[in-house]
Amino acid sequence: MDDPLQCDLFGDAEDTLKAERFNLAIDGKIYAIDDVRSIRRSSSRKVGGDGICYTIRIGERIIQLYYEDPRWFVEELLSDELVS
């Protein structure tokens, strides 16, 4: 199993995920979240975490963003062309 990629979510408020209010930071790179497609409880099959899964869109990519209290993580790195 791969290791989850730790990330930070920052914006106006972390209790309500509004696409236009949040950015995602992974390895020092910042990505603007364009859209939240779904929110559900789920497990990551790739990295083994379990928590709330936010299916988000960054540019043309659909990404699974997980919140497992107290951390945020994604399953894979994003390409450099998506950096804001």
N, C-alpha and C positions, 0 to 999 in steps of 0.2 A: 504494500500500500504506500502511496506517495504521502509526503508530509503536507498538511494544509499550509497555505500561504497566508500569513497574518496580514491583516490590513486594518486601516483606520477609516471610520466613516465620520465625516464632519459636515456640519451644516447648522440649521437653526435649532432643531430639536431632534433627539434620537428616539423619542417615543413614538413618533409618527413619521414614517418614511414617505416623503413627498419627493418625487423625482427632481423637480426643479429646485429643490432646496439643498441637495446633498452632493458631495463629491466623495470619491473613494481614493484613498492613498495606499499604494502598494509599492514597497521598495523605493520610497522617495518620489514616485511618479504619481501625478494627480489625474484622475479620470472623472469627467462629469457624467453623472447618471442621467440618461435621457428619458427613461421610462421605467416604471415598475410594472411588470406583466402579471405577476402573481405573488402571493404571500401564503406560505403553508408550513406546517410542521413536517420535517423531513430529515433523513439521514443522508450523509454524503457517502456514496458507494466508492468513490475514488480515494478519499482520504480518511474516512472513518468517523468524522464528526457527526454530531446529532444536535438539531436545534431548529430554529425558524429559518426557512429557506426563502429568500427573496429572488425571484427570477427578474433580472434587470436587463436593460438594453444600454450599452455604451457604444455609440456610433452604430455600426451595423452588426455588432456582436451581441449575442444573448449570453449572459453570464449568470451562474448560480452563486449568490452571495449568502453566506450563512451567518447567523448570530447564535452563538453558543455561550451563554452568560459566563464570563464577562467579555468574551472576545468575538471579533468578526473575522471571517476567513473566506477565501475563494479557493476553488480547486485547481485553477491553472493561471499562469501568467498571461497578461494581456500584451498585445504587440505595441511597439513604440508609436505606430501611426495613430493610436487612439488617445495619446496623451494630450490633455488640454493645454 
